[in-house]
């Protein structure tokens, strides 16, 4: 089972008129792939196990060939490194601006990937409206 979702950072929202209705479209910015890793957690004194889904951040492209061909070899790998930094070490020191930004990106990335996964699984298993989600799903956030 290969579960992954695109998570967008930065960018902007465009409002479009479609059939007399206003639709929004989030465009631009950086895309990062959220790749799921499932870990079975056995219960103590029981035959039951639970699934713990963890996430790894991966780039949408491994290498920017345009920058590479221009001779900017380090720049060609920058997007990959920025993507992988999100989950390589959790809870960075957030006394600096870059530490605060990375911590916020980590929190957003993990929550966005999990919520996307919950909604995808909910829609694949039921035909019920999204307003019935709280009857089936409980979400608890810990920091």
C-alpha positions in Angstrom: 0.0 0.0 0.0 1.6 3.2 -1.2 -0.1 6.1 0.4 1.1 9.6 -0.4 -0.4 13.1 -0.7 0.8 16.4 -2.0 1.1 19.1 0.6 1.4 22.7 -0.5 3.4 25.4 1.3 3.2 29.1 0.5 1.5 30.1 -2.8 -1.7 32.0 -3.2 -5.5 31.5 -3.7 -7.2 32.4 -6.9 -11.0 32.9 -6.9 -12.8 31.7 -10.1 -16.4 31.9 -11.3 -17.6 28.5 -12.4 -21.2 28.0 -13.4 -22.2 31.1 -11.4 -20.4 29.8 -8.2 -17.2 31.1 -6.7 -14.5 28.4 -6.6 -11.1 28.7 -5.0 -7.8 27.3 -6.3 -4.6 27.2 -4.3 -1.7 27.8 -6.7 2.0 28.4 -6.7 4.4 27.8 -3.7 6.2 24.6 -3.0 4.8 21.1 -3.2 6.1 18.4 -0.8 5.0 14.7 -0.9 3.8 13.2 2.4 4.6 9.5 2.3 2.8 7.3 4.9 4.7 4.7 7.0 2.4 2.3 8.9 3.6 0.7 12.1 1.7 -2.0 13.9 1.6 -1.6 17.6 0.7 -4.7 19.6 -1.5 -4.4 22.6 -0.3 -5.6 26.0 -1.9 -8.8 27.1 -4.2 -9.0 24.0 -4.2 -10.3 20.5 -5.1 -6.9 19.1 -2.9 -4.5 17.3 -3.3 -0.9 16.3 -1.9 1.0 13.3 0.3 4.0 13.9 0.7 6.0 10.7 3.8 8.2 10.5 4.7 10.6 7.7 7.9 11.3 5.8 8.4 14.4 3.6 9.8 13.8 0.2 10.4 16.2 -2.7 8.1 16.1 -5.8 11.2 16.3 -7.9 14.6 14.8 -6.9 16.6 17.2 -9.0 16.0 20.5 -10.8 17.6 19.6 -14.1 17.4 23.2 -15.4 19.5 24.6 -12.6 21.8 21.5 -12.8 22.4 22.2 -16.5 23.2 25.8 -15.8 25.9 24.7 -13.5 24.1 25.5 -10.2 24.6 22.0 -8.8 23.8 23.0 -5.2 20.8 24.9 -6.2 19.5 21.9 -8.2 19.3 20.0 -4.9 17.9 22.8 -2.7 14.2 21.9 -3.1 14.9 18.3 -2.3 16.8 19.2 0.9 14.1 21.7 2.0 11.5 19.0 1.5 13.4 16.4 3.4 14.2 18.8 6.3 10.6 18.9 7.3 10.6 15.4 8.9 14.3 14.6 9.2 14.5 16.0 12.7 11.4 16.9 14.7 11.1 19.7 17.2 14.0 22.0 16.1 15.2 24.8 18.4 12.7 27.6 17.7 14.6 30.5 19.2 15.6 31.7 15.6 13.3 32.7 12.8 14.3 29.6 10.7 13.6 27.3 13.7 10.2 28.8 14.1 9.4 28.5 10.4 10.6 24.8 10.4 8.5 24.0 13.5 5.4 25.6 11.9 6.0 23.7 8.7 6.4 20.4 10.6 3.1 21.0 12.5 1.2 22.0 9.3 2.7 19.1 7.3 1.8 16.4 9.8 -1.7 17.7 10.4 -2.5 18.4 6.7 -1.3 14.9 5.7 -3.3 13.2 8.5 -6.5 15.2 7.8 -6.2 14.5 4.1 -5.8 10.8 4.8 -8.8 10.7 7.2 -11.0 12.4 4.6 -9.8 10.2 1.8 -10.5 7.0 3.8 -13.8 8.4 5.0 -15.0 9.1 1.5 -13.8 5.7 0.2 -15.7 3.8 2.9 -19.0 5.7 3.1 -21.4 7.6 1.0 -22.4 9.8 4.0 -22.1 13.6 3.8 -19.1 15.2 5.4 -21.4 16.7 8.1 -21.6 13.1 9.5 -17.8 12.9 9.9 -18.0 13.5 13.7 -20.2 10.4 14.1 -17.3 8.2 12.9 -14.1 10.1 13.5 -12.4 11.6 16.5 -9.3 13.7 16.1 -6.9 14.5 19.0 -3.9 16.7 18.5 -0.9 16.5 20.9 2.2 18.6 20.8 
